[in-house]
């Protein structure tokens, strides 16, 4: 059994990556994102890191928070890491606009259970 501190650390790392993505995309339109490979790569690296950190969060946390799509988060990490050329940047953009804020909220709620 892993220590709760490990889960806290991995959750905080995910939250930092989400914050980084928000910073990368501050004031950036979808059109500008689609034309900027540097922003695309930065966002994809952070999403890859999010998947990696989420895969290390304990099964206990995952079982008590089934509303979070842990499998798809880790799966996207694998696509970015191993099949980068197949990534649809429109899908990446949609994730940043539609999914990350909810994940951010959910993880902050989980953190409150450790305090």
C-alpha positions, 0 to 999 in steps of 0.5 A: 500500500502506498502512502497518501503523500504519494497521491498528494504529490501526483495530484499536485503535479497534475494541477501544476501541468493544468496550470501550465496549459492554462498559461500556454493558452492564455489569450490564444484562439483555436486558430492561433493554436492550430498554427503554432506548433510550439504551443501544440508541443508544449500542451501535448507534453503537459497532457502526456505528463498529466497522463503519466502522473494520473497513472501513478495515483493509487487504485484506492483514489481511482475507485472512490472517484470513478467519475474521473475517466482515468483510463482515457487520461492515461490512454491519451498519454500513450497516444502522445508518447507513442503515436504523436503523428496521429494526434488530432490537434482539434481534439487536443484543443477540445480537451483543453477547453472542455475537460481540463477545468473539470479535472482541475476541480475534481482533483482539488476536491480530492486534495481536500480529503487529505487535509 
